[in-house]
């Protein structure tokens, strides 16, 4: 069983919440060809939605001389994307949109030879909480009813999530350990496919991020039961947190932009300025609010420290899953 602790506290980052003033791009470097905008998940999930929204803001405001070209590489729990970034031929025209498999996949697949500290920090666009969802036709409206249903199904209750040994499975494993639940888990390449199968009642529950479930929730198909955030979410004020249920646990998905090893400093500064402009835009600030993301801006040095802390945290979490 997991130890009952808080996974990540956003309060410690309060001093980083003031946005850096927009400046003119720091160098004369500009992209000379289309930018490979690699997404380490399949279509429709949170990372994919964020990447395509960022692309639309950049295009709408004519922020770069060459386009961002979204490129979904969700295979192997994001291993495909990490390998593509790690071996990028054109280091100054390749970027990665990450989630927490950025930390977990190298830990679980050591043969990949991926050291994330060799990658180039570019931008932290926010962090995304998790929510427990069921279909309205399940008749379940509270977390207590969910626990009763899982116990009654005696090992036949099926949940889906993105990947194996990464974000969704970590949250489900913690919940299962805390409440002694026997849940069958089906891994998917992306959160969009997970949400679609819950809508089609191919699975019985998910822990999708709010953006992934938003359309189905607004249509009345999904019922939120529990939030894995530090506090109740504005979008779901009646949904309790796991902390309110007596478990000192919260979990957030990072939404960051990363460059490959060996990206030139000129290109890195260009992209940092570019995504800082996106971050400070009205469009992105509205997106943070509408999609229930929490701000967590940080510079390159702070990002590397964050990566170190998250690798350590995820190593512990994965060890407890494997136990």
N, C-alpha and C positions, 0 to 999 in steps of 0.2 A: 504494500500500500504506500502511496505517496505520503511524504511528510507534509503536514498541514502548514503551509507557509505561503506568503505572498510571493508571486513570481517576479513581478516587475512593478515598481512604484513610479508613477509619473511625477509625483510631487518633487522628487529629487532633481528633476529637470526644470523646475520652475524658473531658475535663473537663466535658462537658455531660450525662453519663450519670446523674448523680444526679437523681432525680425531684424536682420542686418539691412541697413539702408541700401537701396538699389544704386549701383554704380555703373558707369560705362564699362563695357567689357574690357578686361584687364590687359589684353594683348591684341596684336594685329592678326592673330591666328583666327581663321574661320574654316568651317568644313568645306572641303573641296568636292565631296561626293555625298550621296545619301547615307544617313546614319543608321546602322543596324541596331534597332531598338529591341533587344532580346528580352522576352518575358519568360520567367521560369515557371510557367503554368500554362494550362490549356485555355482555349477561348471561353469567355463568359465569366470567369472567376474574378475575384477582387483585383488581383495584379493586372489582369488583362484589361478590365474596365478602367483602372487608373492609368495604365499606359496609353490607352486610346483617348482618354480624356485629356491627358497632358499633350498628346500629339495634336488634338483639336485646338487647344489653347495656343500652342506654338504656331500652328498654321494660321489660325484666325488673326493673330496679332503680328504675323510675319516676323517672328523673332529670330529665325535662323535662315541662312542662305541655302541650306539643303534640308530636305525633309527627314523627319524621324519616320522610320519604316518598321512598324510593329512586326515581331517575328516570334511566334509562340513556340517554345521549346520546353514542354513540360514533362518529357519522358524521364523515367528513372527518378521520380520525385525531385525533378529539377536538375538532375545530374547532366542531362543533355545541354542545358543552358550554361551551367558552370563550366563544362568542358569547352563549349564554344567560346565563352569569354576568355578562359584561360589560354586558349591557343589562337586567339584572334590574330589574323594576319595584319589587318589594318587597325592597329590599336587606338588610333585617334578618331576612328569612325565607328566604334562599337561601344554600346552601353547595355547594361543589364538592369531590368526592373525586378526587384527582389521581394521575397517574403521570407518567412523564418526557415524555410528549407535551405536558405543560404547558410544557416548554421548547422542544421541537423543532417543534411545529406552528406557533407564531407565527414562528419563524425561517424555516420553509419556505413559509409562506403569509402573506407580509407584507401582502397586501391585506386581511387580516382586521382590521388596525388594532388588534391586541391588544398591550398593554404590561403584562406580568404584574406589574411593580412598582407598578401602580395597584391591584392586588388586595389584599385584607386577609389577612395571615397569621393563621391560627387555631391549627393544631396539626400537628405532625409525629408521626405514629403509628409510624413505623419505615421501614426500607428493605429491599427484597426482592431477593435475588440471582437470577441466571439459571443454568439448567442445560440442557445439551444432552441431548435425549432421542431415542431411536429405539424402534420397536415391537419386541417380543420376537421376532416372526416374521422380522425382518430378519436374524437370526443374528449381528448385530454386538454385541460385548460390550466393546470397547475403543475409545478414540479413534483409535488407529492403524488399526484396521479400518475405522472410519468414513472416514478420509482415503483409504484404499485404495479403498473402495467409491465415493466421490464421484469420484475420478480415473478409475476404471474406467467409470463411467456417462457420462463425457465430455460434461458439460453437461446431462444429463437427470435429475440428482438434484434432487428437489423438496422444498423446505422451506416451511413456513408460519409466519406470525408476525402479531402485532398491528400493523396499519397499515403505512405506507410512510414511510421516513425518520424512524422513531421507534425505540423501545427495541429490539424484536426484530430489526429490519433492521440497526440499528447493530451489535449483537452479531454477527450473521451476517456482515455486511460485514467487520468486523474479522477474524473467524476466516477468512473467505475470502481476505482479503488476506495474512494472516500465513502461510497454508499453500498459497497459490496454487490455491484451489478454485473451480471453476466450478459454482455452485449456482443453480437456478431458485428464485425467491422469490415466494410468493403472499401478498398482504396480506389480513388479516381485520379485522373490527371489534372483536374481543375475544379474549382468551386462551382462553376457554371453547370457542369454536368451533374454535380451533386445536387444542386438545387432543382434542376430539371427532373431528376429521378424522384426526389421527394414530392414534387408537384404531381408526378405520374404515379405516385404511391408504389414505386418499385423498392423503396426503402422506407423506414418508419420514422426516422428522425435524423437531424443533422446538427452540426455546430457551425453553420455558415456565418461568414461576416455579414453585417447588415446590408452592404451594397449588393452582395450576391443574392440575398433573399428579398430585397426591397420590393421588386415588382410583384412577386407572388404574395408578399405580405399586404401590399396595397390593394391587390385584387381580392383579398380575404381568404386566400388559400392556406397561408401559413400562420401558425400561432406561436409567438415567442413565449418561452417558459422561464428562462434563466439567462442572466447576463454574466459573462466572465470578466467584468470590468471592475475598476476600483469603486465606482459609485454608479447609481442608477443612471441610465442613459436618457438624455432629453427626448430622444425619439420614442422611447418605450418607458415612460415614467411609472407605469404600473408593474413593470417586470422586475422582480427582485434580483439581486446579485448573489453569487455563490457565497460571498462573505456574509451576507445576511442570513444564509442558511448554516452558518457556523464554520465554514471552511475558509481559511486565510489564503485564498488563491485567486489570482487574476492573471489574464494572459492576453497579450496583444501581438498582432502581426505587423512586422515592420514593412513600410512601403518606402523603399529607398532606391536611389539610382547609383549604380556602381560602374566604374570603368575597369578595363583589363589591366593586368600587370604590365608595366612599362609604358602606359599612356604618358605622352609628353606633358610636362607641367603647363605649357601654353594651352594645350587642348583641355586639360583638366580645369584650368581657371575659366576658360571660355564656357564650359558646360556648367560649372558652379554658378557663374553669373546668369547663364540662361535659365537654369532651374530656380534660382533665387527670384528672378523676375516672374516666373510662372507661379512660384509659391506666394508671392506678394500680390498677385493679381486678384481682382475681385472674383473672377471665375473660380480660382482655386480655393479661396477663402469660403466661398459659398458651397463649394464641393465638400470641403471638410465638414461643414455643418450639416449639409443634406445627407451625406453618407455616413455620418456618425464617426468620423475619424478624429483622433486627438492630435494636436500639434506637438511635435518634438524636434524642433530644429537644432542642428548642431554643426560645428565646423569639422574639418577633416580629422584633426587630432582627437576631438571628442568622439567622433564616429569610430575611430579605431579602438578607443577605450570601451565604447559601447559594444563593439564586436567581441572584444575579449571577454567582457562580462557575460554576454549572451551565449558564447560558446561554453563557458564554464557552467552556466545555468542549465543549458540544454544537455550537456554531458551528464549532469546529475539526473535530469528528468528522464533521459533515454535509458540510463542505467536502471532506474526504478521501473520503467516499462518492461525492460528485458528481464528483470527479476521476477 
